[in-house]
Amino acid sequence: ESALRVQYLRLLHNFCDRDCDNYTGRRLLLSPSERASIFGCSDVAISSSSTRPAEGESGLLSKIIHAFLHETDDSPYRFWLASCVESYLRGSSPKEQLFVAQNTGLLQHLVKDVLSDRLH
């Protein structure tokens, strides 16, 4: 079961890593409401009170980030979750990078982790 999960994460990593010129395919990792929030598409209704997608409307990328944030330091999945996010962000637009930084908690988590005493 563990090996299968790692293979799924490797598949996602390779999809993001090798699909750098096909933004349309990569953006399928975002939910429709996340795409609308990021790119301002008018075809998806979004609450005017926030640019964040409604609860329960997270795309696969947001779910991967959420899983990463909740994994323990010794988790065998932590590396592959981080690798998937990194490969997505490496080829993403500035708007997508800003969305991840502002809306997922990833940036705050990374800053806190880097500044913690346990890494020194």
C-alpha positions in Angstrom: 0.0 0.0 0.0 2.8 2.4 0.8 4.6 1.7 -2.4 1.5 2.3 -4.4 0.9 5.7 -2.7 4.5 6.7 -3.5 4.0 5.6 -7.2 0.9 7.8 -7.4 2.9 10.7 -6.1 5.7 10.0 -8.5 3.2 9.9 -11.3 1.8 13.4 -10.3 5.4 14.7 -9.9 6.3 13.5 -13.4 3.0 14.9 -14.9 3.8 18.3 -13.5 7.5 18.1 -14.3 7.1 17.0 -17.9 4.0 19.0 -18.8 5.7 22.4 -18.5 4.4 23.7 -21.8 0.8 22.5 -21.4 -0.7 24.8 -18.9 -4.2 23.5 -19.6 -3.3 20.0 -18.5 -1.5 21.1 -15.4 -4.3 23.4 -14.4 -6.6 20.4 -14.1 -5.0 19.9 -10.7 -7.0 23.0 -9.7 -10.7 22.9 -9.0 -12.9 25.1 -11.3 -13.4 27.6 -8.5 -9.7 27.8 -7.8 -9.1 28.4 -11.6 -11.7 31.1 -11.5 -10.2 32.7 -8.4 -6.7 32.7 -9.9 -7.5 33.7 -13.5 -10.7 35.7 -13.0 -12.8 33.4 -15.2 -16.5 34.5 -15.2 -17.9 31.1 -16.0 -17.7 29.9 -12.4 -19.6 31.7 -9.6 -17.4 32.6 -6.6 -18.4 34.3 -3.4 -17.7 38.0 -3.6 -16.6 38.0 0.0 -13.4 36.1 -0.6 -11.1 35.0 -3.4 -10.6 31.7 -1.7 -12.6 28.7 -3.1 -15.5 27.6 -1.1 -15.0 24.8 1.5 -15.0 21.4 -0.2 -14.0 22.8 -3.6 -10.3 22.1 -3.3 -8.5 20.8 -6.3 -5.9 18.1 -6.2 -3.0 20.6 -5.8 -4.6 22.0 -2.7 -5.3 18.6 -1.3 -1.7 17.6 -1.9 -0.5 20.7 0.0 -3.0 20.0 2.8 -1.6 16.5 3.1 1.9 17.8 3.2 1.1 20.3 5.9 -0.3 17.5 8.1 2.4 14.8 7.5 4.8 14.1 10.3 8.5 14.8 9.8 9.3 11.2 9.5 6.6 10.4 7.0 7.7 8.4 3.9 5.3 10.6 1.9 6.5 14.0 2.9 9.3 14.1 0.3 7.0 13.1 -2.5 4.2 15.5 -1.5 6.7 18.3 -1.4 8.2 17.2 -4.8 4.7 17.3 -6.4 4.1 20.8 -5.2 7.5 22.0 -6.2 7.2 20.6 -9.7 3.8 22.2 -10.1 5.0 25.6 -8.9 8.2 25.5 -10.9 6.2 25.7 -14.2 3.3 27.7 -13.0 2.3 31.3 -13.6 3.0 34.1 -11.1 -0.8 34.1 -10.4 -0.8 30.4 -9.5 2.3 30.9 -7.3 0.7 33.8 -5.5 -2.5 31.8 -5.0 -0.5 29.0 -3.3 1.4 31.5 -1.2 -1.6 33.3 0.0 -4.4 30.7 0.3 -3.0 27.3 1.2 -0.9 28.0 4.4 2.1 26.5 2.6 4.3 29.6 2.8 3.6 30.2 6.5 4.3 26.5 7.2 7.6 26.6 5.3 8.8 29.8 7.0 7.9 28.4 10.4 9.7 25.2 9.6 12.8 26.8 8.3 13.0 29.2 11.4 12.4 26.4 13.9 15.3 25.2 16.1 14.9 21.6 15.1 16.5 22.3 11.7 19.6 23.8 13.2 
